[in-house]
Structure formats: structure tokens, C-alpha cells
Amino acid sequence: MYKNEDLEQYNLVKWLEINKYKFTAIPNSTYTKSWKQKKKNYDLWLRPWMSDLIIILKRKNILFLEMKKQKWIRWWLNGSKVSENQIKWQKSINECIWVQYEIAHWYKEAIDIIKKIEEN
């Protein structure tokens, strides 16, 4: 069904729903061969390398969360890379008040990030 990063995001979305968080996803990975649709997406709103999820935290902060696939058990490296553009997004967003951009390498790490922010 799902694998890699999609599976991590799927598991996190289920946790967010169970815990009654409000969130949405950015459809960066939606594939189309249509250049017309790609142009329309860009013209109207979609920008590459934005975070995968936007979550309204219960403490009324906003979390931009980029999901990566789970770290390998024997080695940290798993072929999942944080792009330079994602780092630029993270830097720009983290300069704002009441919002945060984080990168999680699996859904359990994402849950830990959410819980840590909620506790502060």
C-alpha cells in the first residue's frame, strides 16, 4: 500500500486524527504529465519543497512538518535527503513568531516533536 516516506506520513496522519489535531497536507508529490496543470498549480499557490504537513497545535502554534522516511536500523543514512530549499523554508519560517518548521525522519520522531512543542 504505502512505503517509505508515504508510510511515515500515513501513520502520523492517523495519530493526528486520533488526537483531534487540525492539519492539512501540501500535495508536492502529486504527479501529473499535464504542463497546463503544473503551471496552474505554480501560478495559484504551490511552491516546491514546502513542508509535507501544516498542523495547528493545541497550544495555538503552527507546525510545518517535513516527513522523511525512517532511519535505517544499522545506519542513519537511508537515502532520504533534506534539500537546500527545504532548509531555506525552515530558516524563513523559523524566523516567524508562533510557527515552527521541523523535519522528522519517521512518524514516531514526528510525534515526539509535536509533544515536545506542546509541553513548552
Sequence and secondary structure as in RCSB ss.txt:
>XXXX:A:sequence
MYKNEDLEQYNLVKWLEINKYKFTAIPNSTYTKSWKQKKKNYDLWLRPWMSDLIIILKRKNILFLEMKKQKWIRW
WLNGSKVSENQIKWQKSINECIWVQYEIAHWYKEAIDIIKKIEEN
>XXXX:A:secstr
   HHHHHHHHHHHHHHHTT EEEE  TT     HHHHHHHHHHT  TT  SEEEE TTS EEEEEE     SS 
S  S    HHHHHHHHHHHTSTTEEEEEESSHHHHHHHHHHHHH 
